[in-house]
Amino acid sequence: MVDMSVWQGRQDPEDGELALRWHDRVQPWQPGVAKGVALLGFACDEGVHRNKGRVGAAEGPLQIRKALANTAWHGQRPAWDAGDVDCLDGDLEAAHDQLAERVAALLADGQFPLVLGGGHEVAFGSWSGLNRHLAGRGRVGIINFDAHLDLRRKAPRASSGTPFFQIAEQCQIQGTAFRYACLGVAETANTQALFARADDLNVWIVKDEEMTERELPSLMRGLNAFIAEVDHLYLTIDLDVLPAGQMPGVSAPAAHGVVLSLIEPLIAEIRASGKLRLADLAELNPSLDRDGLSARVAARLVHQLIK
């Protein structure tokens, strides 16, 4: 059951249809509705807990919806709320399976799933849903805006630090290529072991200090070369890629980070490729936010993703 009570906000009837906001447009999703964007929450931070991080991201989906509700509507497609996947009794593996099932169902229905995390353990569930839906049809590329590579080995269980290594393992099992780009990596937040693993897996890495306005043309060339090699794209944004001043409400705020004004044109390029099938946002922790700033930035990223 989808809780629509969050979708409320300001009304400007004197300006008619041109004054609509998200709360005016979002409707509950059900199979067979018109094709559009479907918001799906992943109310889970069990992976953050297992990774010894600061919990609270399970409340992220609700706060992103609240920030979106009063945001001006500029979309061209219907917007649907597909509810939440919860993590019950710390059973992350069951939550991953349920998320994968829900993402695959939305894709089968012709929707663009936009998953609202939750910890970055969301990535394994999101990707698994796309993988189920595609069933081997075409080459998939993963683009991750993140300060962290998230290529840890399970020790012994999955966490918010393991999703892309889990994906790499699954790709090896099913005989498909692992194509992974991680943009905004903080050298100080990743051990030499993680960089070595990324090298072994042929990951395209761009460090945070390399992501500057001056380097944007080079970044665009690299991004387009990566996109050209795949048929489908999964975009995942760990909000801790942003500087702490723009994104305080995360478990691990960035000392350096990559500014929003640089990430947005890269998102626009990914969106314009026509290959983006799925996206998610991760790690918003409302308990650590300041004046709702992080939630508003997350809402802005949602806006950018569906333009």
TORKOL-4160 file (C-alpha; in steps of 0.2 Angstrom, whole numbers, padded with zeros to 4 digits, m for minus):
307
<pt num="1" X="0000" Y="0000" Z="0000"/>
<pt num="2" X="0007" Y="0017" Z="m0005"/>
<pt num="3" X="0006" Y="0031" Z="0008"/>
<pt num="4" X="0001" Y="0046" Z="m0002"/>
<pt num="5" X="m0001" Y="0058" Z="0013"/>
<pt num="6" X="0017" Y="0064" Z="0011"/>
<pt num="7" X="0012" Y="0072" Z="m0006"/>
<pt num="8" X="0005" Y="0089" Z="0000"/>
<pt num="9" X="0011" Y="0107" Z="m0001"/>
<pt num="10" X="0008" Y="0124" Z="m0008"/>
<pt num="11" X="m0006" Y="0128" Z="m0020"/>
<pt num="12" X="m0006" Y="0143" Z="m0032"/>
<pt num="13" X="m0023" Y="0141" Z="m0041"/>
<pt num="14" X="m0021" Y="0159" Z="m0048"/>
<pt num="15" X="m0007" Y="0153" Z="m0060"/>
<pt num="16" X="m0016" Y="0137" Z="m0066"/>
<pt num="17" X="m0007" Y="0122" Z="m0074"/>
<pt num="18" X="0009" Y="0132" Z="m0074"/>
<pt num="19" X="0010" Y="0132" Z="m0055"/>
<pt num="20" X="0010" Y="0114" Z="m0052"/>
<pt num="21" X="0021" Y="0105" Z="m0040"/>
<pt num="22" X="0026" Y="0087" Z="m0037"/>
<pt num="23" X="0012" Y="0084" Z="m0025"/>
<pt num="24" X="0000" Y="0089" Z="m0038"/>
<pt num="25" X="0007" Y="0076" Z="m0051"/>
<pt num="26" X="0012" Y="0061" Z="m0041"/>
<pt num="27" X="0000" Y="0046" Z="m0041"/>
<pt num="28" X="0001" Y="0029" Z="m0034"/>
<pt num="29" X="0008" Y="0016" Z="m0046"/>
<pt num="30" X="m0001" Y="0001" Z="m0052"/>
<pt num="31" X="0003" Y="m0011" Z="m0066"/>
<pt num="32" X="m0003" Y="m0005" Z="m0083"/>
<pt num="33" X="m0003" Y="0014" Z="m0080"/>
<pt num="34" X="0005" Y="0026" Z="m0092"/>
<pt num="35" X="0024" Y="0025" Z="m0094"/>
<pt num="36" X="0033" Y="0038" Z="m0083"/>
<pt num="37" X="0045" Y="0039" Z="m0069"/>
<pt num="38" X="0041" Y="0028" Z="m0054"/>
<pt num="39" X="0048" Y="0032" Z="m0037"/>
<pt num="40" X="0052" Y="0017" Z="m0026"/>
<pt num="41" X="0059" Y="0019" Z="m0008"/>
<pt num="42" X="0072" Y="0007" Z="m0001"/>
<pt num="43" X="0070" Y="0011" Z="0018"/>
<pt num="44" X="0085" Y="0001" Z="0024"/>
<pt num="45" X="0102" Y="0005" Z="0032"/>
<pt num="46" X="0106" Y="m0012" Z="0038"/>
<pt num="47" X="0121" Y="m0012" Z="0026"/>
<pt num="48" X="0127" Y="0004" Z="0034"/>
<pt num="49" X="0125" Y="m0004" Z="0051"/>
<pt num="50" X="0135" Y="m0019" Z="0045"/>
<pt num="51" X="0148" Y="m0007" Z="0038"/>
<pt num="52" X="0150" Y="0002" Z="0055"/>
<pt num="53" X="0143" Y="0018" Z="0048"/>
<pt num="54" X="0131" Y="0030" Z="0056"/>
<pt num="55" X="0113" Y="0023" Z="0054"/>
<pt num="56" X="0098" Y="0034" Z="0049"/>
<pt num="57" X="0097" Y="0032" Z="0030"/>
<pt num="58" X="0082" Y="0021" Z="0032"/>
<pt num="59" X="0072" Y="0037" Z="0034"/>
<pt num="60" X="0079" Y="0044" Z="0018"/>
<pt num="61" X="0065" Y="0039" Z="0006"/>
<pt num="62" X="0052" Y="0049" Z="0017"/>
<pt num="63" X="0062" Y="0064" Z="0018"/>
<pt num="64" X="0066" Y="0065" Z="m0001"/>
<pt num="65" X="0048" Y="0063" Z="m0004"/>
<pt num="66" X="0044" Y="0077" Z="0008"/>
<pt num="67" X="0057" Y="0088" Z="m0001"/>
<pt num="68" X="0050" Y="0084" Z="m0018"/>
<pt num="69" X="0032" Y="0087" Z="m0013"/>
<pt num="70" X="0033" Y="0106" Z="m0014"/>
<pt num="71" X="0046" Y="0106" Z="m0028"/>
<pt num="72" X="0040" Y="0115" Z="m0044"/>
<pt num="73" X="0035" Y="0102" Z="m0057"/>
<pt num="74" X="0044" Y="0103" Z="m0074"/>
<pt num="75" X="0042" Y="0085" Z="m0079"/>
<pt num="76" X="0036" Y="0079" Z="m0096"/>
<pt num="77" X="0031" Y="0061" Z="m0090"/>
<pt num="78" X="0019" Y="0055" Z="m0077"/>
<pt num="79" X="0026" Y="0052" Z="m0060"/>
<pt num="80" X="0021" Y="0037" Z="m0049"/>
<pt num="81" X="0025" Y="0032" Z="m0031"/>
<pt num="82" X="0028" Y="0014" Z="m0030"/>
<pt num="83" X="0029" Y="0013" Z="m0011"/>
<pt num="84" X="0044" Y="0007" Z="m0001"/>
<pt num="85" X="0054" Y="m0009" Z="0002"/>
<pt num="86" X="0058" Y="m0011" Z="0020"/>
<pt num="87" X="0072" Y="m0021" Z="0028"/>
<pt num="88" X="0064" Y="m0032" Z="0042"/>
<pt num="89" X="0073" Y="m0039" Z="0056"/>
<pt num="90" X="0090" Y="m0035" Z="0048"/>
<pt num="91" X="0087" Y="m0047" Z="0034"/>
<pt num="92" X="0096" Y="m0037" Z="0020"/>
<pt num="93" X="0097" Y="m0052" Z="0009"/>
<pt num="94" X="0078" Y="m0053" Z="0009"/>
<pt num="95" X="0076" Y="m0034" Z="0006"/>
<pt num="96" X="0088" Y="m0035" Z="m0009"/>
<pt num="97" X="0078" Y="m0049" Z="m0017"/>
<pt num="98" X="0062" Y="m0039" Z="m0014"/>
<pt num="99" X="0069" Y="m0023" Z="m0021"/>
<pt num="100" X="0075" Y="m0033" Z="m0037"/>
<pt num="101" X="0058" Y="m0040" Z="m0039"/>
<pt num="102" X="0050" Y="m0023" Z="m0038"/>
<pt num="103" X="0062" Y="m0015" Z="m0050"/>
<pt num="104" X="0060" Y="m0028" Z="m0062"/>
<pt num="105" X="0041" Y="m0027" Z="m0062"/>
<pt num="106" X="0042" Y="m0008" Z="m0064"/>
<pt num="107" X="0054" Y="m0010" Z="m0079"/>
<pt num="108" X="0042" Y="m0023" Z="m0087"/>
<pt num="109" X="0028" Y="m0011" Z="m0085"/>
<pt num="110" X="0038" Y="0002" Z="m0095"/>
<pt num="111" X="0043" Y="0013" Z="m0081"/>
<pt num="112" X="0059" Y="0022" Z="m0077"/>
<pt num="113" X="0062" Y="0016" Z="m0059"/>
<pt num="114" X="0071" Y="0029" Z="m0048"/>
<pt num="115" X="0075" Y="0021" Z="m0031"/>
<pt num="116" X="0077" Y="0032" Z="m0016"/>
<pt num="117" X="0088" Y="0025" Z="m0003"/>
<pt num="118" X="0093" Y="0020" Z="0010"/>
<pt num="119" X="0111" Y="0015" Z="0012"/>
<pt num="120" X="0121" Y="0012" Z="m0003"/>
<pt num="121" X="0118" Y="m0007" Z="m0001"/>
<pt num="122" X="0103" Y="m0002" Z="m0012"/>
<pt num="123" X="0115" Y="m0004" Z="m0027"/>
<pt num="124" X="0115" Y="m0023" Z="m0027"/>
<pt num="125" X="0096" Y="m0024" Z="m0026"/>
<pt num="126" X="0094" Y="m0010" Z="m0039"/>
<pt num="127" X="0106" Y="m0019" Z="m0051"/>
<pt num="128" X="0099" Y="m0036" Z="m0048"/>
<pt num="129" X="0082" Y="m0030" Z="m0054"/>
<pt num="130" X="0089" Y="m0023" Z="m0070"/>
<pt num="131" X="0098" Y="m0039" Z="m0072"/>
<pt num="132" X="0083" Y="m0049" Z="m0070"/>
<pt num="133" X="0073" Y="m0039" Z="m0082"/>
<pt num="134" X="0086" Y="m0039" Z="m0096"/>
<pt num="135" X="0090" Y="m0057" Z="m0094"/>
<pt num="136" X="0107" Y="m0056" Z="m0103"/>
<pt num="137" X="0100" Y="m0044" Z="m0117"/>
<pt num="138" X="0114" Y="m0031" Z="m0120"/>
<pt num="139" X="0129" Y="m0024" Z="m0111"/>
<pt num="140" X="0126" Y="m0015" Z="m0095"/>
<pt num="141" X="0137" Y="m0001" Z="m0088"/>
<pt num="142" X="0136" Y="0005" Z="m0070"/>
<pt num="143" X="0140" Y="0024" Z="m0067"/>
<pt num="144" X="0143" Y="0028" Z="m0048"/>
<pt num="145" X="0145" Y="0045" Z="m0042"/>
<pt num="146" X="0154" Y="0041" Z="m0025"/>
<pt num="147" X="0168" Y="0045" Z="m0014"/>
<pt num="148" X="0170" Y="0027" Z="m0010"/>
<pt num="149" X="0173" Y="0012" Z="m0022"/>
<pt num="150" X="0162" Y="0000" Z="m0012"/>
<pt num="151" X="0172" Y="m0015" Z="m0018"/>
<pt num="152" X="0174" Y="m0023" Z="m0001"/>
<pt num="153" X="0173" Y="m0041" Z="0000"/>
<pt num="154" X="0159" Y="m0048" Z="0011"/>
<pt num="155" X="0166" Y="m0051" Z="0028"/>
<pt num="156" X="0156" Y="m0062" Z="0030"/>
<pt num="157" X="0140" Y="m0053" Z="0025"/>
<pt num="158" X="0135" Y="m0040" Z="0012"/>
<pt num="159" X="0135" Y="m0021" Z="0018"/>
<pt num="160" X="0135" Y="m0004" Z="0011"/>
<pt num="161" X="0153" Y="m0006" Z="0006"/>
<pt num="162" X="0151" Y="m0022" Z="m0004"/>
<pt num="163" X="0138" Y="m0019" Z="m0018"/>
<pt num="164" X="0149" Y="m0017" Z="m0033"/>
<pt num="165" X="0160" Y="m0032" Z="m0028"/>
<pt num="166" X="0144" Y="m0042" Z="m0026"/>
<pt num="167" X="0139" Y="m0037" Z="m0044"/>
<pt num="168" X="0156" Y="m0041" Z="m0051"/>
<pt num="169" X="0154" Y="m0058" Z="m0043"/>
<pt num="170" X="0137" Y="m0061" Z="m0050"/>
<pt num="171" X="0143" Y="m0055" Z="m0068"/>
<pt num="172" X="0157" Y="m0068" Z="m0067"/>
<pt num="173" X="0145" Y="m0082" Z="m0062"/>
<pt num="174" X="0133" Y="m0078" Z="m0077"/>
<pt num="175" X="0147" Y="m0074" Z="m0089"/>
<pt num="176" X="0144" Y="m0056" Z="m0092"/>
<pt num="177" X="0156" Y="m0041" Z="m0092"/>
<pt num="178" X="0157" Y="m0030" Z="m0077"/>
<pt num="179" X="0158" Y="m0012" Z="m0083"/>
<pt num="180" X="0160" Y="0000" Z="m0069"/>
<pt num="181" X="0164" Y="0018" Z="m0068"/>
<pt num="182" X="0166" Y="0027" Z="m0051"/>
<pt num="183" X="0167" Y="0046" Z="m0052"/>
<pt num="184" X="0172" Y="0057" Z="m0037"/>
<pt num="185" X="0183" Y="0044" Z="m0028"/>
<pt num="186" X="0192" Y="0051" Z="m0012"/>
<pt num="187" X="0209" Y="0043" Z="m0011"/>
<pt num="188" X="0209" Y="0046" Z="0008"/>
<pt num="189" X="0193" Y="0036" Z="0010"/>
<pt num="190" X="0199" Y="0020" Z="0000"/>
<pt num="191" X="0213" Y="0008" Z="0005"/>
<pt num="192" X="0226" Y="0003" Z="m0007"/>
<pt num="193" X="0218" Y="m0014" Z="m0007"/>
<pt num="194" X="0202" Y="m0007" Z="m0014"/>
<pt num="195" X="0211" Y="0002" Z="m0027"/>
<pt num="196" X="0221" Y="m0014" Z="m0032"/>
<pt num="197" X="0204" Y="m0023" Z="m0033"/>
<pt num="198" X="0197" Y="m0009" Z="m0044"/>
<pt num="199" X="0212" Y="m0011" Z="m0055"/>
<pt num="200" X="0210" Y="m0030" Z="m0056"/>
<pt num="201" X="0192" Y="m0027" Z="m0061"/>
<pt num="202" X="0196" Y="m0014" Z="m0074"/>
<pt num="203" X="0186" Y="0000" Z="m0066"/>
<pt num="204" X="0186" Y="0017" Z="m0073"/>
<pt num="205" X="0191" Y="0029" Z="m0058"/>
<pt num="206" X="0190" Y="0048" Z="m0058"/>
<pt num="207" X="0197" Y="0055" Z="m0041"/>
<pt num="208" X="0188" Y="0069" Z="m0033"/>
<pt num="209" X="0202" Y="0081" Z="m0036"/>
<pt num="210" X="0202" Y="0077" Z="m0054"/>
<pt num="211" X="0184" Y="0083" Z="m0056"/>
<pt num="212" X="0185" Y="0101" Z="m0059"/>
<pt num="213" X="0177" Y="0114" Z="m0070"/>
<pt num="214" X="0193" Y="0115" Z="m0080"/>
<pt num="215" X="0193" Y="0096" Z="m0083"/>
<pt num="216" X="0175" Y="0095" Z="m0088"/>
<pt num="217" X="0178" Y="0093" Z="m0107"/>
<pt num="218" X="0190" Y="0078" Z="m0103"/>
<pt num="219" X="0177" Y="0071" Z="m0091"/>
<pt num="220" X="0164" Y="0072" Z="m0104"/>
<pt num="221" X="0175" Y="0063" Z="m0117"/>
<pt num="222" X="0178" Y="0049" Z="m0105"/>
<pt num="223" X="0160" Y="0048" Z="m0100"/>
<pt num="224" X="0155" Y="0047" Z="m0118"/>
<pt num="225" X="0168" Y="0033" Z="m0122"/>
<pt num="226" X="0161" Y="0023" Z="m0107"/>
<pt num="227" X="0143" Y="0025" Z="m0113"/>
<pt num="228" X="0147" Y="0020" Z="m0131"/>
<pt num="229" X="0153" Y="0003" Z="m0125"/>
<pt num="230" X="0136" Y="m0002" Z="m0117"/>
<pt num="231" X="0118" Y="m0004" Z="m0122"/>
<pt num="232" X="0110" Y="0000" Z="m0105"/>
<pt num="233" X="0115" Y="0011" Z="m0091"/>
<pt num="234" X="0112" Y="0010" Z="m0072"/>
<pt num="235" X="0116" Y="0027" Z="m0063"/>
<pt num="236" X="0119" Y="0027" Z="m0044"/>
<pt num="237" X="0123" Y="0042" Z="m0034"/>
<pt num="238" X="0130" Y="0041" Z="m0017"/>
<pt num="239" X="0126" Y="0058" Z="m0009"/>
<pt num="240" X="0142" Y="0058" Z="0000"/>
<pt num="241" X="0151" Y="0062" Z="m0016"/>
<pt num="242" X="0146" Y="0080" Z="m0013"/>
<pt num="243" X="0156" Y="0092" Z="m0002"/>
<pt num="244" X="0150" Y="0092" Z="0016"/>
<pt num="245" X="0144" Y="0110" Z="0015"/>
<pt num="246" X="0132" Y="0104" Z="0001"/>
<pt num="247" X="0128" Y="0087" Z="0009"/>
<pt num="248" X="0130" Y="0087" Z="0028"/>
<pt num="249" X="0116" Y="0073" Z="0030"/>
<pt num="250" X="0126" Y="0058" Z="0026"/>
<pt num="251" X="0135" Y="0045" Z="0036"/>
<pt num="252" X="0152" Y="0050" Z="0030"/>
<pt num="253" X="0153" Y="0068" Z="0024"/>
<pt num="254" X="0166" Y="0072" Z="0011"/>
<pt num="255" X="0181" Y="0083" Z="0016"/>
<pt num="256" X="0184" Y="0087" Z="m0002"/>
<pt num="257" X="0169" Y="0081" Z="m0013"/>
<pt num="258" X="0163" Y="0085" Z="m0030"/>
<pt num="259" X="0152" Y="0101" Z="m0032"/>
<pt num="260" X="0134" Y="0099" Z="m0038"/>
<pt num="261" X="0137" Y="0111" Z="m0052"/>
<pt num="262" X="0149" Y="0099" Z="m0059"/>
<pt num="263" X="0139" Y="0083" Z="m0057"/>
<pt num="264" X="0123" Y="0090" Z="m0065"/>
<pt num="265" X="0130" Y="0092" Z="m0083"/>
<pt num="266" X="0137" Y="0074" Z="m0081"/>
<pt num="267" X="0120" Y="0068" Z="m0076"/>
<pt num="268" X="0112" Y="0078" Z="m0091"/>
<pt num="269" X="0125" Y="0069" Z="m0103"/>
<pt num="270" X="0120" Y="0052" Z="m0096"/>
<pt num="271" X="0102" Y="0056" Z="m0098"/>
<pt num="272" X="0104" Y="0062" Z="m0115"/>
<pt num="273" X="0112" Y="0046" Z="m0121"/>
<pt num="274" X="0095" Y="0037" Z="m0121"/>
<pt num="275" X="0103" Y="0022" Z="m0113"/>
<pt num="276" X="0098" Y="0026" Z="m0095"/>
<pt num="277" X="0086" Y="0012" Z="m0088"/>
<pt num="278" X="0087" Y="0014" Z="m0069"/>
<pt num="279" X="0094" Y="0026" Z="m0056"/>
<pt num="280" X="0095" Y="0027" Z="m0038"/>
<pt num="281" X="0101" Y="0039" Z="m0024"/>
<pt num="282" X="0109" Y="0033" Z="m0008"/>
<pt num="283" X="0114" Y="0038" Z="0009"/>
<pt num="284" X="0103" Y="0052" Z="0014"/>
<pt num="285" X="0103" Y="0052" Z="0033"/>
<pt num="286" X="0090" Y="0065" Z="0039"/>
<pt num="287" X="0096" Y="0063" Z="0057"/>
<pt num="288" X="0112" Y="0071" Z="0052"/>
<pt num="289" X="0105" Y="0084" Z="0040"/>
<pt num="290" X="0105" Y="0103" Z="0043"/>
<pt num="291" X="0090" Y="0113" Z="0040"/>
<pt num="292" X="0084" Y="0100" Z="0027"/>
<pt num="293" X="0098" Y="0105" Z="0015"/>
<pt num="294" X="0103" Y="0088" Z="0011"/>
<pt num="295" X="0085" Y="0082" Z="0007"/>
<pt num="296" X="0083" Y="0098" Z="m0004"/>
<pt num="297" X="0099" Y="0093" Z="m0014"/>
<pt num="298" X="0093" Y="0076" Z="m0016"/>
<pt num="299" X="0076" Y="0082" Z="m0023"/>
<pt num="300" X="0085" Y="0093" Z="m0035"/>
<pt num="301" X="0095" Y="0078" Z="m0041"/>
<pt num="302" X="0078" Y="0069" Z="m0044"/>
<pt num="303" X="0073" Y="0084" Z="m0054"/>
<pt num="304" X="0089" Y="0083" Z="m0065"/>
<pt num="305" X="0087" Y="0064" Z="m0067"/>
<pt num="306" X="0069" Y="0065" Z="m0075"/>
<pt num="307" X="0071" Y="0081" Z="m0085"/>
